[in-house]
């Protein structure tokens, strides 16, 4: 279908009914500003965008991501591209006896930088090399999940807040577990965010129960009881709310962290290589 925007007409099709936009016929490295303004608008409207068959240098990636806002740096810096601290490498490739990127990063339903006062607004992945099977990325539509709740349930959840901890996340994560240095602890203090988040673009509401970083649910009788968190994640990651992206080299997938959860999936890393470039855009404090 044709998606008419205020600045351009671009050809899109939905990732799934009511969520996401596959953008057709746009060369992200060379498209004119009017076309790219339409791409940005499609992102804010649909929650996620996909552009296939792209050929992007690091400079191209930086120009593209800056259309959406200021690029965010990374808490872990040893896997960023030399000269490009905002481009993080996800890979199981070994060169000169050392890994070139983080492996199995992002497995488990979450939203990026939920442990920051201002979590990232969006995440972008660019596929450099992908295995023929496995390594899918799943996106859950948190707005559709919230809308599906009964009104009484919405009222019950609306006053709850989540206590997020980066130190807890790094000490307990399944892959890449680590103890923070004192400097990392100072850079990443604990934060509190609402369980139900309001999208600043149009006021739509989203369930926002990122896993891994949460240590308490504030507003319930027993804050340390995280059973509700598990219940909500199970609810919003039902098949009806989830889009599964199967990767091809040259894909750009970008999703809005203000209204989605995501997870990576595993693959046979003894047979296949996966290399992705990840970029983030700075966000604002959730309300």
N, C-alpha and C positions, 0 to 999 in steps of 0.2 A: 504494500500500500504506500501511498504518498503521505509523508508527514509534513504538513505545512507549519513552518516556524515563523517567528517574527522577522528572521534575518535571511532565511534560505529555505529552499525546498529540497529535501533529501529523501531518498528512497529507503524505507525501513520495513522490516517485518518483525513481529513480536518474538521474543525468545520463548514465551509461553503466554497464554491469555492473561492480559492485564499486567504483565511484568516484562521489563527488558526490551531492548531494541537492537536488532541486527541491522547495521547500517551498510548499505550496498553501494558499490561504485565510488568510494572515496579513498583516495591515496593520501593517507594522513601526513606523509612527509612533504607533499607538494601541493596540497589543496589550497585554494584561495581563502582569504580570511572570512568571506561571507559564508562559504560552505562550512568552514570549521566552526563558525558561530552557531550554525544549525546543529552540528554534532554536539556542542556543549549544551545547547538547549534540550536536545533529545535526552542527554544524560540526566539532567535535572528533572525531566518530566517522567522518565520511565524507570529510574532506579538502577539501571545497568545498561551498558552498551557493548557491542561486539563489532569489531572491524576485522575482516579476514584478509589474508594475502598481502600483508604489509611488509615492507622492507625498511627497517628503522635503524639508523646509527644511534649511538648514545646522544649525540646532539639533537637528532630528530626527536628522540624520546623526551628530552628535556623541553624542547619547544612545544611539543604536544601537551605534556602534563601542565605546563605553565598557562595554557589556555583556561584551565579550570581553577587556578589559584596558585599560591606559593608552594613550591615543592617542600616536603617535610624531610628531615634527616632521619637517621636510624639510631636506635639505642645501641645496637651491635654494629660496629663499623668495620670489622676485619674482613667482611665479605662484600664490601662495596667496590664498584669498579674504580680502578685508579683514575684520579682526576674527576670522578663523578660521585661525590659522597651521597647523593640522593638516589643513586641507582644501586639497589641491593641484588645480589646474585643468588638465585636458588638453583642448586645443582648438586648432583652426585659425581660429577666428573673430577678426576684426580689428575693434576698436572705437576710434574717434578716432585712427586711424592706427597703433595698437599692438596686438599680439597679446594676448589675454586669458589665454592658457595655453600650455603646452608642446605642441608639435606633433610627432607621430611618436615620442613618448617610449615606451620600453618595447618597441621592435621588436628581436627577437633573443632566443633562449632564455636565461632567467636566473631568478634569484630575488632579490627586492628587498632592498636593503641588505646583500648578501652581503659587502660590504667593511667592514662594521661588526663590532666585537667581539661585539655582540649584535644580529644581524639581526632585522628585524621578523618577528613571529610570523605575521601575516596581512595581506593586502591586500584592501581593499574598493573596488570601483568602482560608482558610481551614474551611470546613463545619463541625461543631461539632454536631449541631442539626438543622433541617430545617423543616418548615411547609410543609404539603402535597400539598399546593397550594399557589401561590403568592411568593413573595420575589425573583423573577428572577433577574439576573444581565445581563444587555445589554451592548455589546461592539460594538462601531462604528469604522469601518476601515477608518481612516483619509487619508491614502495613496490612497486607491481606490477612495475616494471622490475627492481628489485633481486631480487624473489622469482623472476623468470624466469631469473636467472643460474645457471650451473652452480656447484656448491659450491666447486670449485677456484678459479673466477673470483672468487667472493665473498671467499675467503681472500686472494687476491692483492691485492685492492683495499682490504681492511679496514685496512691499516696506512698508507695513503697520505693525505697532507694537501695542501691547496691554499693557496697564498700569494695572497691577494687584495689588490688595490691600486685605490683610488678614483682616484688621480692618473692611473694607466695607463688606467683606464676612460674618464675624461673626455677624455683626450688622443687616444684612438683610436676612440671610438664613432662610428657612422655619422651619427647625427643629434644635433645640439646639442653638437658638440665644443667643448671649452673648456680653458683652462689655469687651474689652481687658484691662488687667492691663497695667501699664506703662512698666513693665518688658516684657510682651508679645509683646507690640508694638516695643520695642527695638529689640527683637529677630526676629521680622517679619516685617521689613520695606517694603515699596512698591517697586515693581520691574517692569521692562519693558522687554517683550519677543516678538519675531517675531510672526506674525499671521501664516506664512508658515514656518514650521520647517524642517530642514535637518536632516535625521537620520544618526548618526555617523557611523553606521555599514556598510552601503552600499550607502549612499548618496541619498536614495529615499526621496521624499518630501511629507509632510503631512500638511493638514489643521489643525490648532491647536487653535481653538477658545473656550477655556474652559469658561464655564459660572460661574456666582456667584462671581468670584473674579475680573472681569474686570470693571473698572470705566471709561476708555477712550480708543478710537482707535486713535492712533497717526499716522499722515500722511494724514488724511482726513480733509475736510474743517471744520467740527464741531466735535472735538474729543469726546465730551460727548454724541453724538448721537450713540447709540448702536444698531440701527436698522440693520446694516450690520451683527453684531454678531448673532442676532436672525435669520437672513436670512441664514447664513452659517450653523448654528447648525441645522436648519430645513432641509437644503439640505443634510448634511452629516449623518443625523440620519434617512434618508429614509430606508425603509425595505431592499432594495438591498445592503446597506452598513452595516447592523446591524446583529449581532449574538445574539440570546437570549439564555442564559444559564439557564436551569432548574436544581436546586440544588438537590443533594442527599448527605446524611451524608457520610463523608469520601472523598468528592471531594476536590482536590486542583486545583484552577483556578488562573493562573498568566497571566497578560497582560502587554504589553509594553506601558508605558505612553507617549513615544516619538512619537507614531503613532496611538493612539487610544483615544477616549473619552469613558466614561462609566457612567452608572447610575444604582442605585438600584431601586427596585420597592417595593410597599407596600404590606402588607398582613394583614390578620385578626388577629391583636395582642391581641384581647380579647379571642381568641380560641387557638392560636398556639404560640409556642416558637421558636425563631430563635437565634442561637448562632454561631458566626463565629470568627475566629482568623485572624487578618489582619497584614501582615508584608510588609515592604517596603525595597527597595534597593536604596542606594544613586545614584544620577544621576549627570549630568554635565549641564553647562549653555547652553540653547537652542541657536542654530544659524540657 
